[in-house]
Amino acid sequence: MAKDLFAFKGEQLIQNNAPLADRLRPQTLDEFVGQDHILAEGRLLRRSIIADKVGNLLLYGPPGVGKTTLARIIASNTLSHFCVVNAALAGIKDLRFEIDSARDRLNKYSKRTILFIDEVHRFNTAQQDALLPWVENGTLTLIGATTENPYFEVNKALVSRSRLFRLNSLNPNALHQLLQRALSNKERGYGLKEINLASEAKNHLVDVCNGDARVLLNALEIAVESTIANQDGSINIDLKIAEDSIQERAILYDKKGDAHFDTISAFIKSLRGSDPDAALFWLARMLEAGENPRFIFRRMLIAAGEDIGLADPNAIVIVESCAAAFDRIGLPEGIYPLAQATLYLATTEKSNSVMAIFKAVQKVRDSQKQNVPIHLKDPNRDKEAFGDGMGYQYPHLFSNNWVPQQYLPDSLLNEIFWEPTDHGWEGEKRSLLNQRRSEQVASIVEVEQQNPLTITSGKVDKDFEQWLFRQASQDGERLKNLMTKLWSGITWKKNQRILVLTPSSLLWSLKPLMEASEGGVFIAVSEKNHPSLLAELEILAPMERPILIDSKVESILELENNLKFEVIGGRIPWKFFSESNFAELWPILTKKCTANAELRLIITNPCSGPALSLKQSLQVNRNDENIDFSILNNLISKEDKWLNNQVHKDKFSLQLEELGWDVDLEEWTEFVYLKVDSSIIKRWFNQGSEYRQIIIKEYEEETLISLKKIFEKLVGKTIKQKLLHTKFVARNNN
């Protein structure tokens, strides 16, 4: 009995002398503070602890958030034998002892064993492997606690057999709750003392402890125990005492752990996000933690290529120069080139367009062997026998040292890998590049509903649609200029309400959104374009998004009576413009306009069809018996009558004038280019296309097949098409 008495007194003495943080450890789930994401009522871990059904667990999180405490609570709630091993102190011998004891306990008494391993990441691979068979067969239930990411530091087999729970740094509310408990608890805290902790002192302790309960309680303990009590026994702790007690918290930073990777990640993301203040903060944190500056420079060199690239080609030169300067100077003065490189990367233009290399690599991997075009081959070996190098045009013999010619393999003629942004140096080159690409691949300029040559109601060929998208992407500058032309002449006011009619993309609404930031932009969109426009709106902040409404007449009628528009505009597809319901809109829209409201509409229609374009480009003998040029000439006449019908424009002008609008018209033409291939011919002659319907009215199916063969003679050639733009400019006089 004496031995048990002394043991009990010894335990009491240890408990009384234990640090405040240890004395205040929660003993039940109800006392546990924070981690509601895994321990709130109804959560899986809480239910498992209460039901004593805890399986293998890995508790992962920073210091001082309750990992060991949670393990002790599990121990107090289980009928299993609970044993503890600290991986920093234990070895294979200790593990074998616990395994043998657990096996005997299970065989002799049918009692399960829970083994808690603190700092489990400190076990080496051999020690972790020694646990695996016994965890696998159920001899042991493992609970491991670690401050490191288990996916990197713990045996993958152990991770796969365990549930992983991440504990987060404690939030300010939880930390204030712990402070209050420490001050009020009479048995384990300072409840028997009168302690006056100033509110600013509380806030400072909570702010500086960085979510670590142990640091918080240790600082409070130092403040209380080191402060002389007043005559009445009370202890006053002000901000100065709190600052002295907590000092500066040691930076959590393990060069092989999560803090290392998280901090460098925050640094790089701050550079990418052009936030120099945040970038300097994370740089300072790494330097204070003893990070190798050469590692930081290496990551900045990567960022200069990945996130800045050709928006500022000088960025990588600056970083390399600063790195070389650091090697000569060293610390502490080397902090200047470190900061200089950081600030330069954070404030310069950004572009990740150099990542186009990965598209090219993927294409190489996905494609069959791509032969080098004959004219690009080395002529020094096989020019005489095979014609290698024949046809190559030396760029320096031409003006501007450039000539349009093929450089990609035949099967990749239309591929685009590098897509420069509008920013910095590469933005200055973008226009020239797009112009040259247009000449090289003979792209079509407009791939939109306005072009009757590409309209179809049948199934769209996937490869053809991708080709159209690539070609249309080349024409961003031209469409941008057309958008500027659309809205020119408007007297903008911040509070205007604007209606944009049937746009094919958000491009046509960008100017109104920018100019009428305090008013409202409404987009009348067709059912067909609604999903794509809805997706485009995701790039805008919620408060900056326009309102989408249905473009149908009945939907316009349902708009609120007091909703009046100062500006109406848009680029109208030719097909929609020529339909009868378009005319039905304008009496309604006129009533929805304010006096002196302005109208801007652009209608685009081709004024030369494929037959005319093909005939002009056809380089064959007109005596060729296989070509019936009379069919081609008749078709050209039919196209001209169809495409150059101005009746709809005249009717619309007259309608606007009758409704009280002053109307002016402006017209201009431009040429666009189209490279003919089998997919486009298929598109023209596809079931459901408007162009096929025009042809079939005049010719039999056999004649249609013959005509298709004529078109096939131009595969690989470029045809030129003429477009007519009509802009309606009007003012409401009602």
C-alpha positions in Angstrom: 0.0 0.0 0.0 2.9 2.3 0.8 4.2 2.0 -2.7 0.9 2.9 -4.2 0.6 5.9 -1.9 4.0 7.2 -2.9 3.2 6.6 -6.5 -0.1 8.6 -6.1 1.7 11.4 -4.4 4.3 11.5 -7.1 1.6 11.8 -9.8 0.0 14.6 -7.8 3.3 16.4 -7.6 3.9 16.1 -11.3 0.4 17.3 -12.0 0.8 20.4 -9.8 4.1 21.3 -11.4 3.0 20.7 -14.9 2.9 23.7 -17.3 -0.5 25.5 -17.6 -0.9 24.2 -21.1 -0.7 20.6 -19.9 -2.9 21.1 -16.8 -5.6 22.6 -19.0 -5.7 19.9 -21.6 -9.4 19.0 -22.3 -10.4 15.7 -20.7 -13.6 15.2 -22.6 -15.0 16.0 -26.1 -17.2 18.7 -24.6 -14.2 20.5 -23.3 -12.3 20.2 -26.6 -12.1 23.6 -28.3 -12.0 24.1 -32.1 -11.8 21.6 -35.0 -15.6 21.7 -35.5 -15.0 20.5 -39.1 -14.2 17.0 -37.6 -15.6 17.0 -34.1 -18.9 18.9 -34.3 -22.1 17.1 -33.4 -22.8 14.3 -35.9 -19.3 14.3 -37.4 -17.8 10.9 -38.2 -14.8 11.2 -35.8 -17.0 12.3 -32.9 -19.5 9.5 -33.4 -16.6 7.0 -33.7 -15.0 8.2 -30.4 -18.3 8.1 -28.5 -19.1 4.6 -29.9 -15.6 3.3 -29.1 -15.3 2.4 -32.8 -12.1 4.3 -33.6 -10.1 2.7 -36.4 -6.6 3.5 -37.5 -6.2 7.3 -37.5 -3.6 9.8 -38.6 -4.0 13.2 -37.0 -2.2 15.8 -39.0 -1.8 19.5 -38.2 0.5 22.2 -36.9 1.7 22.2 -33.2 -0.6 23.3 -30.5 -3.9 22.5 -32.1 -4.9 19.4 -30.0 -3.6 16.2 -31.7 -2.2 14.7 -28.5 -5.1 15.9 -26.5 -7.5 14.3 -28.9 -5.6 11.0 -28.5 -5.9 11.2 -24.7 -9.7 11.8 -25.0 -9.9 8.7 -27.2 -8.0 6.8 -24.5 -10.5 7.9 -21.8 -13.4 6.8 -23.9 -12.2 3.3 -25.0 -12.4 -0.1 -23.4 -9.2 -1.0 -25.3 -5.8 -0.9 -23.8 -4.2 2.4 -24.7 -0.5 2.8 -24.9 1.7 5.7 -26.0 5.0 5.8 -27.9 6.9 9.0 -28.8 8.6 8.4 -32.1 11.4 10.9 -31.2 12.5 8.6 -28.3 11.4 5.1 -29.3 13.1 2.5 -31.5 12.4 -0.9 -33.0 12.9 -2.5 -29.6 10.1 -0.4 -28.0 7.8 -1.2 -31.0 8.4 -4.9 -30.6 7.6 -4.8 -26.9 4.3 -3.0 -27.6 3.5 -5.4 -30.4 4.2 -8.5 -28.3 2.2 -7.1 -25.4 -0.8 -6.3 -27.7 -0.6 -9.8 -29.2 -0.6 -11.4 -25.7 -3.4 -9.1 -24.5 -5.6 -10.1 -27.5 -4.8 -13.9 -27.2 -5.2 -14.2 -23.4 -7.9 -11.6 -22.6 -9.5 -10.8 -26.0 -8.7 -7.2 -25.3 -7.8 -4.8 -28.1 -4.9 -2.4 -28.1 -4.7 1.2 -29.3 -1.2 2.4 -29.9 -0.7 6.1 -30.0 2.5 7.2 -31.7 3.3 10.9 -31.3 5.4 12.5 -34.0 5.0 9.4 -36.1 6.8 11.1 -39.0 10.0 10.7 -37.1 10.0 6.9 -37.5 12.2 5.8 -40.3 10.9 3.5 -43.1 12.0 0.3 -41.4 10.2 1.3 -38.1 7.0 2.1 -40.0 7.3 -1.1 -42.0 7.5 -3.1 -38.7 4.1 -1.8 -37.7 2.4 -2.6 -41.0 1.6 -6.4 -40.5 0.1 -5.9 -37.0 -2.0 -3.0 -38.2 -3.0 -5.1 -41.1 -4.2 -8.1 -39.1 -5.9 -6.0 -36.4 -3.5 -6.8 -33.5 -3.0 -3.0 -33.1 -5.2 0.0 -33.8 -2.9 2.8 -34.8 -3.4 6.5 -34.0 -0.5 8.6 -35.3 0.0 12.3 -34.7 2.2 14.4 -37.0 3.0 18.0 -38.0 4.2 16.9 -41.4 2.1 15.9 -44.4 1.4 12.1 -44.0 1.3 11.7 -47.8 5.0 12.6 -47.9 6.4 11.5 -44.5 4.4 8.3 -43.6 4.5 4.9 -45.2 2.0 4.9 -48.0 0.7 1.5 -46.9 0.0 2.9 -43.4 -1.7 5.9 -44.9 -3.9 3.8 -47.1 -5.1 1.8 -44.1 -5.9 4.8 -41.9 -8.4 7.6 -41.9 -6.6 11.0 -42.2 -8.0 13.9 -40.2 -6.4 17.4 -40.6 -6.5 19.7 -37.6 -6.4 23.4 -38.4 -4.8 26.3 -36.5 -7.2 27.5 -33.9 -9.3 30.5 -34.8 -9.4 33.7 -32.6 -12.7 32.7 -31.0 -11.4 29.4 -29.9 -8.2 31.0 -28.5 -10.2 33.6 -26.6 -12.2 30.8 -25.1 -9.1 29.0 -24.0 -7.8 32.2 -22.3 -11.1 32.7 -20.5 -11.0 29.0 -19.3 -7.4 29.5 -18.1 -8.4 32.6 -16.1 -11.5 31.1 -14.6 -10.7 27.4 -13.9 -10.1 27.1 -10.2 -8.7 23.6 -10.2 -6.3 23.6 -13.1 -6.0 27.3 -14.0 -5.9 30.7 -12.3 -9.5 30.8 -11.1 -8.3 31.2 -7.4 -6.4 34.4 -8.4 -7.7 37.8 -9.4 -6.0 38.4 -12.7 -6.9 41.5 -14.7 -5.9 40.9 -18.3 -6.3 44.0 -20.5 -8.3 43.5 -23.7 -5.5 44.8 -25.8 -3.2 42.2 -24.1 -5.7 39.5 -24.8 -5.8 40.5 -28.4 -2.1 40.6 -28.8 -1.6 37.2 -27.3 -4.2 35.7 -29.6 -2.8 37.5 -32.7 0.9 36.6 -32.1 0.4 32.9 -31.1 -0.7 32.1 -34.7 -3.3 29.6 -33.8 -1.1 27.6 -31.4 -2.9 27.0 -28.0 0.3 25.9 -26.3 2.2 29.1 -27.2 -0.8 31.1 -26.0 -1.1 29.4 -22.6 2.7 29.3 -22.1 2.8 33.1 -22.7 -0.1 33.7 -20.2 1.6 31.5 -17.6 4.9 33.5 -18.0 2.9 36.8 -17.7 1.1 35.7 -14.5 4.0 34.0 -12.8 6.5 36.8 -13.5 4.2 39.8 -12.6 4.3 41.1 -9.0 0.9 41.1 -7.4 -0.7 44.3 -6.1 -1.3 44.9 -2.4 -4.7 43.3 -2.6 -3.3 40.2 -4.3 -4.6 41.0 -7.8 -2.4 40.8 -10.9 -2.6 43.3 -13.7 -1.4 42.3 -17.1 -1.2 45.1 -19.7 -0.1 45.1 -23.3 3.6 45.7 -22.4 3.7 42.6 -20.2 1.9 40.5 -22.8 4.5 41.6 -25.5 7.4 40.7 -23.1 5.8 37.4 -22.3 5.2 36.1 -25.7 8.2 37.8 -27.4 8.4 36.9 -31.1 7.1 33.5 -31.9 9.6 31.2 -33.6 8.7 30.9 -37.3 7.2 27.5 -38.1 9.4 26.4 -40.9 10.9 23.0 -41.6 12.9 23.0 -44.8 11.6 19.4 -45.5 8.1 19.9 -44.3 4.8 21.5 -45.3 5.7 24.9 -44.0 8.6 25.0 -46.4 6.5 24.2 -49.4 3.5 26.3 -48.3 5.7 29.4 -47.8 7.5 29.2 -51.1 4.1 28.5 -52.8 2.7 31.7 -51.2 5.8 33.6 -52.4 5.5 32.4 -56.0 1.7 33.0 -56.0 2.3 36.6 -54.7 4.7 37.2 -57.5 2.3 35.8 -60.0 -0.5 37.9 -58.5 1.6 41.1 -58.8 1.5 41.9 -55.1 4.9 43.2 -54.1 4.0 43.7 -50.4 2.9 40.1 -50.0 6.0 38.9 -52.0 8.3 40.8 -49.7 6.6 39.4 -46.6 7.0 35.8 -47.7 10.6 36.5 -48.8 11.3 37.9 -45.3 9.7 34.9 -43.7 11.9 32.5 -45.7 15.1 34.5 -44.9 14.3 34.6 -41.2 13.7 30.9 -41.2 17.1 30.3 -42.7 16.0 29.3 -46.2 18.9 29.0 -48.7 18.8 32.1 -50.9 20.0 30.1 -53.9 16.8 28.0 -53.7 14.7 31.3 -53.7 16.6 32.6 -56.7 16.1 29.2 -58.5 12.3 29.5 -58.0 12.3 33.1 -59.1 14.1 32.1 -62.3 11.3 29.5 -62.9 8.7 32.2 -62.3 10.4 34.5 -64.7 9.9 31.9 -67.4 6.6 30.5 -66.4 4.6 33.5 -65.2 6.2 36.4 -66.9 7.8 34.9 -70.0 7.7 37.0 -73.1 5.5 39.7 -71.6 8.9 40.9 -70.2 11.8 39.0 -71.7 14.1 41.1 -69.5 12.7 39.6 -66.3 14.9 36.4 -66.5 17.9 38.6 -67.2 17.2 40.7 -64.1 16.9 37.7 -61.9 20.0 36.0 -63.2 22.0 39.2 -62.7 20.7 39.6 -59.1 21.6 35.9 -58.5 25.1 36.5 -59.8 25.4 39.7 -57.6 24.2 37.7 -54.6 27.0 35.1 -55.2 29.5 37.9 -55.1 28.1 39.7 -52.1 26.5 37.1 -49.8 24.4 37.9 -46.8 23.6 40.3 -45.2 24.0 42.8 -48.0 22.8 40.2 -50.5 19.3 40.9 -49.3 19.3 43.8 -51.7 19.5 41.8 -54.9 17.0 39.3 -53.4 14.5 42.1 -52.8 15.3 43.8 -56.1 14.5 40.6 -58.1 11.4 40.0 -56.0 10.0 43.5 -56.6 10.8 43.4 -60.3 8.9 40.1 -60.8 6.0 41.2 -58.7 5.5 44.5 -60.6 6.2 43.6 -64.2 3.8 42.4 -66.9 2.7 38.8 -66.7 2.1 36.0 -69.3 2.3 32.3 -69.2 2.2 31.9 -73.0 5.5 30.1 -73.1 3.7 27.1 -71.7 2.7 26.5 -75.3 5.7 24.2 -75.4 3.6 21.6 -73.5 0.9 21.7 -76.2 3.6 21.0 -78.8 5.1 18.2 -76.7 1.6 16.6 -76.3 1.0 16.9 -80.1 4.3 15.2 -80.8 3.3 12.4 -78.4 -0.2 12.0 -79.8 0.7 12.2 -83.5 2.1 9.7 -85.8 5.6 10.3 -87.2 5.5 13.7 -88.9 7.7 14.1 -92.0 9.6 17.3 -92.5 8.3 19.1 -95.6 10.5 18.7 -98.7 11.4 22.4 -98.9 12.6 22.4 -95.3 14.9 19.4 -95.6 18.7 19.7 -95.6 19.7 20.1 -99.3 23.3 19.2 -98.8 22.8 15.4 -98.9 19.9 14.4 -101.1 19.0 17.4 -103.2 19.9 15.8 -106.5 18.3 12.4 -105.8 15.2 13.4 -103.9 14.8 17.1 -104.3 15.4 17.9 -100.7 15.3 21.6 -100.0 13.7 22.4 -103.4 11.1 25.2 -103.2 12.5 26.8 -100.0 12.2 30.6 -100.0 15.0 32.4 -98.2 13.3 35.1 -96.0 16.2 37.6 -96.2 15.6 38.0 -99.9 12.1 39.5 -99.3 10.9 42.7 -97.8 10.9 42.8 -94.0 12.9 39.5 -94.1 9.7 37.5 -94.2 7.8 35.4 -96.8 4.7 33.3 -96.2 5.5 29.7 -96.6 4.8 26.4 -94.9 6.9 25.4 -91.9 4.8 22.8 -90.1 4.2 19.2 -91.4 1.3 18.8 -93.8 -1.0 17.3 -91.3 -0.4 20.1 -88.8 -0.9 23.1 -91.1 -3.7 24.6 -89.0 -2.2 24.0 -85.6 -1.6 26.9 -83.2 0.6 26.4 -80.2 1.7 29.8 -79.0 -1.1 32.3 -78.2 0.5 35.5 -77.1 -1.3 37.8 -74.7 -1.9 41.5 -75.1 0.7 42.3 -72.4 4.1 43.8 -72.6 6.7 42.8 -75.3 4.7 39.9 -76.7 1.6 42.1 -76.9 3.5 44.4 -79.3 4.3 41.4 -81.5 0.8 39.8 -81.4 -0.7 41.8 -84.2 2.2 41.1 -86.6 2.2 37.4 -85.7 -1.6 37.1 -86.3 -1.2 38.9 -89.6 1.5 36.5 -90.7 -0.4 33.5 -89.5 -3.4 34.6 -91.5 -1.3 34.7 -94.7 0.3 31.4 -93.9 -2.8 29.3 -93.1 -5.2 31.4 -95.1 -7.7 31.6 -92.3 -11.3 32.5 -92.5 -11.8 35.9 -90.8 -15.3 35.5 -89.4 -16.8 32.3 -88.1 -20.2 33.5 -86.8 -23.9 33.2 -87.5 -23.7 36.1 -89.9 -21.9 33.9 -92.5 -24.5 31.9 -94.5 -21.7 29.7 -95.9 -21.2 28.1 -92.5 -24.8 27.8 -91.3 -26.1 24.3 -90.8 -29.0 22.8 -88.9 -27.4 19.3 -89.1 -24.7 17.7 -87.0 -21.5 19.8 -86.8 -18.3 17.9 -87.7 -16.1 18.0 -84.5 -12.8 18.4 -86.3 -14.3 21.2 -88.5 -15.6 23.1 -85.5 -12.1 22.9 -83.8 -10.6 24.2 -87.0 -13.0 27.1 -87.1 -12.2 27.9 -83.5 -8.5 28.0 -84.2 -9.0 30.2 -87.2 -11.4 32.6 -85.4 -8.9 33.0 -82.6 -6.6 34.7 -85.0 -9.1 37.4 -85.7 -9.5 38.8 -82.2 -8.0 42.1 -83.1 -10.2 42.6 -86.1 -13.4 41.7 -84.1 -12.2 44.1 -81.4 -12.0 46.9 -84.0 -15.4 46.0 -85.3 -16.8 46.3 -81.7 -15.2 49.7 -81.4 -16.8 50.7 -84.7 -20.2 49.5 -83.4 -20.2 51.8 -80.3 -18.5 54.8 -81.8 -20.3 58.1 -81.5 -22.2 57.2 -78.3 -22.3 59.9 -75.6 -21.7 57.7 -72.6 -22.9 58.4 -69.1 -22.2 56.3 -66.0 -25.8 55.7 -65.1 -27.1 54.7 -68.5 -29.2 51.6 -69.1 -28.1 49.8 -72.2 -29.7 46.9 -74.2 -27.3 44.7 -76.3 -29.2 42.7 -78.9 -28.4 39.1 -79.7 -24.6 39.1 -79.3 -22.7 35.9 -80.2 -20.2 36.5 -77.3 -19.5 38.9 -74.4 -17.1 40.9 -76.7 -20.0 43.1 -78.0 -21.0 44.1 -74.4 -17.6 45.0 -73.0 -17.7 48.6 -73.9 -21.2 49.2 -72.4 -20.1 47.3 -69.2 -17.1 49.6 -68.9 -18.9 52.9 -69.6 -22.2 52.3 -67.7 -20.8 51.0 -64.5 -23.5 52.7 -62.4 -26.4 52.0 -64.7 -27.2 48.6 -66.1 -26.5 46.5 -69.1 -29.1 44.0 -70.4 -28.3 41.4 -73.0 -31.2 40.1 -75.2 -29.8 36.7 -76.0 -31.1 33.9 -78.2 -31.8 30.4 -76.8 -28.9 29.1 -78.9 -26.3 31.5 -77.5 -27.6 31.6 -73.9 -25.4 28.7 -72.4 -22.1 30.0 -73.9 -22.8 33.6 -72.7 -23.7 32.3 -69.3 -20.4 30.6 -69.1 -18.5 33.7 -70.3 -20.1 35.8 -67.5 -18.2 33.7 -64.9 -15.1 35.7 -65.7 -16.8 38.8 -64.3 -17.3 39.7 -60.7 -21.0 39.2 -59.7 -21.7 42.9 -59.3 -20.2 43.6 -62.7 -22.3 41.1 -64.7 -24.9 42.1 -67.2 -28.5 40.8 -67.0 -29.5 38.2 -69.5 -33.0 38.3 -71.0 -34.7 36.4 -73.7 -34.6 38.0 -77.2 -38.1 36.8 -78.0 -40.8 39.4 -78.5 -42.9 38.1 -75.6 -40.0 38.3 -73.3 -39.3 41.9 -74.1 -42.9 42.7 -73.5 -42.6 41.3 -70.0 -39.9 43.8 -68.9 -40.9 46.3 -66.3 -42.8 49.3 -67.6 -40.5 51.8 -65.9 -37.4 50.2 -67.4 -36.2 52.6 -70.1 -33.0 52.2 -72.2 -30.8 55.1 -73.2 -28.8 53.0 -75.7 -29.7 50.0 -77.8 -27.0 48.3 -79.9 -25.6 45.1 -81.2 -24.2 43.1 -84.0 -27.2 41.3 -85.6 -26.8 38.0 -87.4 -28.0 38.3 -91.0 -30.3 35.3 -90.6 -32.0 36.9 -87.6 -32.2 40.3 -89.2 -34.1 38.9 -92.2 -36.7 37.1 -90.1 -40.1 38.6 -89.6 -40.0 38.6 -85.8 -37.1 41.1 -85.9 -39.5 43.7 -87.3 -42.0 42.9 -84.6 -39.4 43.9 -81.9 -39.1 47.6 -82.8 -42.5 49.0 -81.9 -41.9 47.4 -78.5 -38.3 48.5 -78.1 -39.2 52.1 -79.1 -41.6 52.3 -76.2 -38.8 50.9 -74.0 -36.5 53.8 -74.9 -36.0 57.2 -73.4 -36.3 60.4 -75.5 -33.1 60.9 -77.5 -32.1 57.3 -77.0 -29.3 56.2 -79.3 -29.3 53.1 -81.6 -26.3 51.4 -83.0 -26.6 48.2 -85.1 -24.2 46.4 -87.4 -25.4 43.8 -89.9 -22.8 41.8 -91.8 -23.5 39.7 -94.9 -21.3 38.2 -97.6 -21.7 39.8 -101.0 -19.7 37.1 -102.8 -20.4 33.4 -102.5 -18.1 30.4 -102.7 -18.9 29.9 -106.4 -17.6 33.3 -107.4 -14.6 32.9 -105.1 -13.8 29.5 -106.4 -14.1 30.5 -110.0 -11.7 33.4 -109.5 -9.2 31.1 -107.8 -9.6 28.0 -110.1 -6.3 27.4 -111.9 -7.4 24.8 -114.4 -7.8 24.6 -118.2 -11.2 25.9 -119.2 -11.3 23.3 -121.9 -11.2 20.6 -119.3 -14.2 18.4 -120.2 -14.7 17.5 -116.6 -15.7 21.0 -115.6 -19.1 22.5 -116.7 -18.4 26.2 -116.2 -22.0 27.0 -117.2 -23.2 25.4 -114.0 -20.7 27.5 -112.1 -21.7 30.7 -113.9 -25.4 30.1 -113.2 -24.7 29.4 -109.6 -22.8 32.7 -109.3 -25.8 34.5 -110.6 -28.0 32.8 -108.1 -25.6 33.6 -105.2 -25.5 37.3 -106.2 -29.3 37.5 -106.2 -29.5 35.8 -102.8 -26.6 37.6 -101.0 -27.1 41.1 -102.3 -30.8 41.4 -101.5 -31.1 44.8 -99.8 -34.9 44.7 -99.3 -34.6 43.9 -95.6 -32.4 46.9 -94.9 -34.7 49.2 -96.7 -37.7 47.9 -94.9 -36.0 48.3 -91.5 -34.9 51.9 -92.2 -38.4 52.8 -93.2 -39.8 51.1 -90.1 -37.5 53.0 -87.8 -38.4 56.4 -89.5 -42.1 55.6 -89.1 -41.6 54.9 -85.4 -39.9 58.3 -85.0 -36.2 57.6 -85.3 -33.8 59.7 -87.3 -31.8 57.1 -89.3 -28.4 57.2 -91.0 -26.7 54.3 -92.7 -23.0 53.6 -93.1 -21.6 50.8 -95.3 -18.1 49.4 -95.9 -16.7 46.3 -97.3 -13.7 44.1 -96.4 -12.1 40.9 -97.7 -11.7 37.7 -95.6 -9.8 34.6 -96.5 -10.7 31.0 -96.4 -8.5 27.9 -97.0 -10.4 25.2 -98.7 -10.2 21.6 -97.4 -12.4 18.5 -97.4 -14.1 19.4 -94.1 -15.2 22.8 -95.4 -16.6 21.3 -98.6 -18.4 18.8 -96.5 -19.8 21.7 -94.5 -21.1 23.5 -97.6 -22.8 20.5 -99.0 -24.0 19.1 -95.6 -27.6 18.3 -95.2 -29.4 21.3 -93.7 -27.0 24.0 -94.8 -28.6 27.1 -96.3 -26.1 27.0 -99.2 -27.1 23.5 -100.1 -30.7 24.4 -100.0 -30.1 27.2 -102.5 -28.3 24.9 -104.9 -30.8 22.0 -104.7 -33.6 24.3 -105.7 -32.0 24.7 -109.1 -30.1 21.5 -109.7 -30.6 17.7 -109.4 -28.5 15.6 -107.0 -26.2 14.4 -109.7 -25.4 18.0 -110.7 -24.7 18.7 -107.1 -22.2 15.9 -107.0 -20.5 17.3 -110.1 -20.4 20.8 -108.5 -18.8 19.3 -105.4 -16.0 17.8 -107.5 -15.3 21.2 -109.0 -14.8 22.6 -105.4 -12.5 19.7 -104.6 -10.1 20.9 -107.2 -9.3 23.8 -104.9 -8.5 21.8 -101.8 -5.4 23.4 -100.2 -5.9 26.8 -102.0 -7.1 30.1 -100.5 -10.2 31.9 -101.6 -11.1 35.5 -100.9 -14.6 36.4 -99.9 -16.1 39.9 -99.8 -18.2 41.0 -96.8 -20.5 44.0 -96.6 -21.1 45.7 -93.2 -24.1 48.0 -92.7 -24.2 50.2 -89.6 -27.5 51.8 -88.6 -27.1 55.0 -86.5 -30.4 56.4 -85.2 -31.8 58.7 -82.5 -35.2 58.4 -80.9 -37.3 61.6 -81.4 -40.3 60.5 -79.4 
